[in-house]
């Protein structure tokens, strides 16, 4: 048994683990149920001729439809962000973001194991799809995949203020603002309903310090995608570009408190 004592603790687990263990109230799901966003595994394709692939990229839905009709593609999802070039040229590298594993929990070990295995299976099928149906990918191969499944959403702590979807859409400002967000409300719905998927914002919004301060526990701060926000606001807050300054603010606040 080991104890690590500190005057201020910052929970950057992403899942709000420390906060939950300490008894902080939290929410999971969409309000009407406990379903969270789908989980994802991204991977890189090597030996891709991007001079042929990129001009053909707008036709990806047509390639997907043809593959499905011929039985060559059975994955749940093959569109979305999809193809992002990493290295251009006749022997280029592209990042593929086309895997969504629905109705799984980011805080259940069995679910995470299933998600990772299923995502690897789908990645191999998608490599075959790109080779057979997508121009420029005839000689492609699986170069690399993320080392673990990507969890978009799990716990969201209940803090002194809960950022709402309305706050995000209206570009809300706060006297205790510590960061700004501008990422679209990007919700990969667990049941395919497309709840608010890809709503772009007309202006940025502020994130108040109170979203980092959980209820009930005095010497704990939370940073990252598990800060105090509802399901819709979380769809924008959750990304790295927004959570990094939130983490910096938590560190500054901890230092000031001490």
Secondary structure, DSSP 8 states (H G I E B T S, - for coil): ------S-EEE-SSS-HHHHHHT--EE-S-SSSS----EE--EEEEEE-HHHHHHHGGGHHHHHHHHHHTTS---S---TTEEEEEE-STTEEEEEE---B-S--TT-HHHHHHHHHHHHHHHHHHHHHHHHHSTT-TT-EEEEE-SS-EE----EE-BSS-B-HHHHHHT---TTEEEEE---B----TTS--TTTTB--SS-EEEEGGGGBBSS-SSEEE-STTSSB-HHHHHHHTSHHHHHHHHHHHHHHHHHH-
